[in-house]
Every structure is written in structure tokens, then in C-alpha cells.
């Protein structure tokens, strides 16, 4: 078993090689190849970390020195809701539970139309969905266990992280947009979401991380993972698949959930998948995320057939990282980012928080879609820095450190994949 010191040494070498692997100049490539030969790595076209380092990397973030605490998802057994509620009744219920505390940060939709080949926008406080469209919501909810114990939000009042408050704000943020498909990450209260979203006719699927860091923290509510919900009066589930993503043939601690959905009226089908890739900075972790992205796309390709595809998630990667290009240049899937497709690049941020090291402001969450199967008709805008407030998020006005992404996707004329039945 390698010592911690040898792992750290391996990590430093791997980080330098991974960083060099991103270089494109001929001189840099020659230096990298010489270093590979010196280390006995041969002429492999890309650096692959040794297995002992990979095993360390994929569990980085879990608290391996502590025993697992195998709690079940029971912290919301106090919530009793009717089987069916109107949208207004559920939102009112959540407001009453919040007892007059600050309401959610307001947000607006932008409708997108093409005029002489150029996008034109109109702003709406709440845009109704076109009947033929699919409204998709993507959101990293912020694990309650990690948010309380591990994420170190130094400007967030502790009361704003109380679960009895957060769960009602989470429900409000999702339900107020009336999405058809919901993709979520850092879900560690799935039973609550099943209960609250179930009142609106949603059906959900959940897949936990194999070694969730939540499991090493006292008072956890079970492991965190990814989930997909869909509106059962609009779609039926054809099949659901799950996968633990691999990196260089080693199982990682990140997962993906995939669903094939069939429109109950038209019979057309599409594939939706969600994931949450490995966090942390550095060239080596960027390379690891790229490998996870490749495995995710292989997973999607193996199940989607000729159906159009929607891929959502927290990729923990800025647009300049390799995994973004890997996703958007996949020759078979032909994916585009919904937000980048109709504006000058991605939004300036999808997460904005304050930790001990300072403000952390990044664009790392995305909705990707098949360019040949859909077009974007509207987007949910992000709040301004002034609207968010100096303490950023999470806060009394917003329950997660990530903002939700919402877009309306209209099927194109070529999107006519029918059920084989």
C-alpha cells in the first residue's frame, strides 16, 4: 500500500504532466515527451496517472479516515402533504412554512426568436411554455449535509442553512417555473423531493454516489447523488439507466442517471441524462473530468439510439476546460449549450459564493441539447450581483450555492423519433 508521502509525490508529478499535456506548442510537446521517457511512461499519447494515484483521486473529498455512518433518508418524515396539490397551493404551503422570512430572489425569462438569422430577445417575468416545447430545469441543490458541515460559506448566516427552511425554498424555486424535466445534483433528501414534487405529478429516479462524502459526516441523511424527475401527465418512462463513471478504466465516485421519455400525445421519444463531475482545481483534475465526460458520452450514446438528447449537470468545469469541448464536439451527439447558443458565450456565473479564500464565481453548470433535435425558445436569466447581495449564495433569498438553469426546447421538424410500438 503506497504511503501518503509517495501519493503526494505522485500527485505532484502527475499534476505537472497533466498541465504539460494541455500545452500545444511543438517545444512544449517535445519537453513533455522527454519527461515521459525519463519516467518510463513510454510514448502514450496522453498522461495516465498510476492506479494507486487514481484510487486516491477518485475518493478525494470523502473522509476515509473516519468510519461510514450509514443513515437512511428519514429526516423529512415530519412532512405530510396531500397526494395532489395545485401549483398555487404548494407554493402557498411553502410560503407559510417560511413564516414571513425573505422570499426568493426574483428572476425573469428571455424569449428567443430569430430575425434575419439573428437572435432577438424579449424579457418576461414568467413565460408560459409553448405546448410543443420541453421546459428543462438543471440545478445543483447543495447537499444539506455538505452545506452545513463541509462547504464553509463564511458569509452565509447559519439560520439560512437550516433544512426546514431550505427545503421549502428549494421546492419553490423548482415549482415556480413548471418544468417538464428536472435534473438535480447533490440530492441527499430524495424522499422529500418525491413527496413535494409528487404533489405536482412528477416521478423521480435517484442514483447515489458509491462513496458519498456525506456518509462520513454525523447526522447525514444518506448519500448524495443525482436525480431526474419528469412530469407524468406529459411523458412516460421508456427506460432508466444508471452508471458510475470511469476514468482510465477505474471506477470513480461520480455517477450519471439517464432516462428515455416518450411524449404521451405525439409518441416521440428523447433521452435525458444528468451528472455531477469531480470538483477541485488543477490540470490533473481537469484531465480526470475530461475522462469522466468521455465515459458519460459513451454511456449516453449506448442508450439514446437515434433519439435527440439532453444532457444536464454540474460539470465543475469552466468553458475553457477540455471536457466542455469534448461534450460540444462529439461527432455523433452534436450537442450545444442552451445558454451559449443564443448569446455571446456562457453566462458569467452559475455559482457565486464566499469562502475563506474569498469569492468563488464560476460558470460550471450546463444544459446541453442535440442541435438537430431541438432549438432554444427561451432561457431563465441569472440575477445580477446587486440582486444576489454582497453575501452571495446560499442566503436567506436563495437556498443553494448554484443557480438553477431553465430553458425551453422546441422540437425541430427532424425530431420525429417514434415509439416502436
Secondary structure, 3 states (H helix, E strand, C coil): CCCHHHHHHHHHHHHHHHHHHCCCCHHHHHHHHHHHHHCCCCCCCCCCCCHHHHHHHHHCCCCCCCCCCCCCCCCCCCCCCCCCCCHHHHHHHHHHHHCCCCCCCCCCEEEEEEECCEEEEEEECCCCCCCCEEEEEEEECCCHHHHHHCCCCCCCCHHHHCHHHHHHHHHHHHHCCCCCEEEEEEECCHHHHHHHHHCCCEEEEEEECCCCHHHHCCCCCCCCEEEEEEECCCEEEEEEEEEEEEECCEEEEEEEEEEEEEECCCCEEEEEEEEECCCCCCHHHHHHHHHHHHHHHHHHHHHHCCCEEEEEEECCCCCCCHHHHHHHCCCCCCEEEHHHHCCCCCCCCCEEEEECCEEEEECCEEEEEECCCEEEEEEECCCCHHHHCCCCCCECCECCCECCEEEEEEECCCCCCECCC
